[in-house]
Amino acid sequence: DLMLPDGLGIAFLKKLRAEGSVTPVIILTALDQISDRIAGLDAGADDYMIKPFDLSELSSRLNAVARRYSGNPNPLIEIGDLRIDLAARTVMHGARPVELTGREWALFEAFLQRPGIAMTKAQLEDRLYAFGAEVESNTIEVHVSRLRKKLGHGVIDTVRGIGYRLGTAR
């Protein structure tokens, strides 16, 4: 929950992630503004649900988060001079750590989970935003641009007429 008696849940979550915790987190809160959802996901939450919610939906989301965390027994991936630790949610570019926001990490993880497969902007929006969320038309382009600046060009390719995919230059 984001509204804790001794402080904000967002601050607590940021502290957990800063300390390297990879514990799966689903935010359950009454805060329903898009800015609240973005802040929660950018702070490192794996999912965000607005109260009240259906328990069967919570169960499905818990299962989805569990699948994401158990899907790769070796959470280390190397792409060129990038070293990605899925468990710690960290990226190293050579010896330099790369700081990714929660949203950037979620986008990069979407590409890592489907290497070489082009995804449309709509598919990427579905993975990054709650159903029915109002998303600006250029949001994915902005996030991809920021990722390219941080990770280097060639990591994410544009597939003309389709969308984006994890780059083939490794």
C-alpha positions in Angstrom: 0.0 0.0 0.0 1.3 3.5 -0.8 -0.3 5.2 2.2 1.6 3.8 5.1 1.3 5.1 8.7 5.0 6.0 9.0 5.6 7.3 5.4 4.9 6.9 1.8 5.1 3.4 0.2 6.8 4.9 -2.8 9.8 6.1 -0.7 9.9 2.6 0.9 9.9 0.9 -2.5 12.6 3.2 -3.8 14.8 2.4 -0.8 14.3 -1.3 -1.3 15.3 -1.1 -4.9 18.2 1.1 -4.1 19.4 -1.5 -1.7 19.3 -4.1 -4.5 16.2 -5.9 -3.4 14.6 -7.9 -6.2 11.5 -8.9 -4.2 8.5 -8.8 -6.5 6.2 -5.9 -5.6 2.6 -5.3 -6.5 1.2 -2.0 -5.3 -2.4 -2.3 -4.0 -3.8 1.2 -3.4 -6.8 3.5 -3.6 -4.6 6.1 -5.5 -6.0 6.0 -9.0 -4.4 8.8 -10.9 -2.2 8.0 -13.8 0.6 10.0 -12.2 0.4 7.8 -9.1 0.6 4.6 -11.3 3.6 6.0 -13.2 5.3 6.9 -10.0 4.7 3.4 -8.6 6.0 1.6 -11.6 9.0 4.0 -12.0 9.9 3.4 -8.4 10.3 -0.3 -9.2 6.9 -2.0 -8.7 6.2 -5.0 -10.9 2.5 -4.2 -11.1 -0.1 -1.7 -9.8 -3.7 -2.4 -8.8 -6.3 0.1 -7.7 -8.7 -0.7 -4.8 -11.2 -2.1 -4.9 -10.2 -5.1 -7.1 -11.4 -8.6 -7.7 -9.4 -11.3 -5.9 -9.3 -13.5 -8.9 -7.5 -10.6 -10.8 -5.1 -10.2 -7.9 -4.4 -14.0 -8.0 -3.8 -13.8 -11.8 -1.4 -10.9 -11.4 0.5 -12.6 -8.6 0.9 -15.7 -10.8 2.1 -13.5 -13.7 4.7 -11.8 -11.5 5.8 -15.2 -10.2 6.2 -16.5 -13.7 8.4 -13.5 -14.7 10.6 -14.1 -11.7 11.0 -17.8 -12.1 11.3 -17.9 -15.9 15.1 -17.5 -16.2 17.3 -19.7 -13.9 20.4 -17.7 -15.0 19.4 -14.0 -14.7 22.7 -12.8 -16.3 22.6 -11.8 -20.0 25.3 -10.3 -22.1 24.7 -8.3 -25.2 27.9 -6.9 -26.6 29.5 -4.9 -23.8 26.2 -4.8 -21.8 25.8 -7.1 -18.8 22.2 -7.4 -17.6 21.3 -8.9 -14.2 17.6 -9.7 -14.4 17.4 -10.6 -10.7 19.0 -7.4 -9.5 17.4 -5.4 -12.3 20.8 -3.8 -13.1 22.6 -3.0 -16.4 26.4 -2.5 -16.8 27.8 -0.9 -19.9 31.4 -2.1 -19.6 32.4 -1.1 -16.1 29.8 1.7 -15.9 26.4 1.1 -14.3 23.5 2.3 -16.4 20.6 3.8 -14.4 17.2 2.9 -15.8 13.9 4.1 -14.5 11.2 1.6 -13.6 9.5 2.2 -16.9 12.7 2.0 -18.9 13.5 -1.3 -17.2 10.1 -2.7 -18.0 10.5 -1.7 -21.6 14.0 -3.2 -21.8 12.8 -6.4 -20.1 10.0 -6.7 -22.7 12.6 -6.7 -25.4 14.8 -9.2 -23.5 11.9 -11.6 -23.1 11.3 -11.7 -26.8 14.8 -11.4 -28.4 14.7 -10.8 -32.2 10.9 -10.5 -32.3 9.5 -7.1 -33.4 6.8 -5.7 -31.1 4.4 -3.0 -32.1 4.0 0.2 -30.1 0.5 -1.1 -29.0 2.1 -4.3 -27.7 4.7 -2.4 -25.8 2.1 0.0 -24.4 0.1 -3.0 -23.2 3.1 -4.3 -21.3 4.0 -0.9 -19.7 0.6 0.6 -18.9 -2.6 -0.5 -17.1 -5.5 -1.4 -19.3 -7.4 1.7 -20.3 -4.6 4.1 -19.3 -4.3 7.2 -21.3 -1.0 7.1 -23.1 0.4 9.9 -25.3 1.0 8.8 -28.9 4.7 9.3 -28.7 5.3 7.7 -25.3 7.0 4.5 -26.6 9.2 6.5 -29.0 10.4 8.7 -26.1 11.2 5.7 -23.9 13.0 3.9 -26.7 15.0 7.0 -27.4 16.0 7.3 -23.8 17.0 3.6 -23.7 19.1 4.0 -26.8 20.9 6.9 -25.3 21.6 5.0 -22.1 22.4 1.6 -23.7 23.9 2.6 -27.0 22.6 2.5 -30.5 22.2 -0.9 -32.0 20.7 -2.4 -28.8 17.1 -1.6 -29.9 16.3 -1.7 -33.7 13.5 0.0 -35.4 11.6 -2.4 -37.7 10.0 -0.2 -40.3 6.2 -0.5 -40.4 6.1 -2.7 -37.3 7.8 -1.3 -34.2 10.9 -2.3 -32.3 13.0 -5.3 -31.4 16.1 -6.2 -29.4 19.0 -5.3 -31.8 20.8 -7.9 -33.8 24.2 -6.2 -33.4 25.6 -8.1 -30.4 
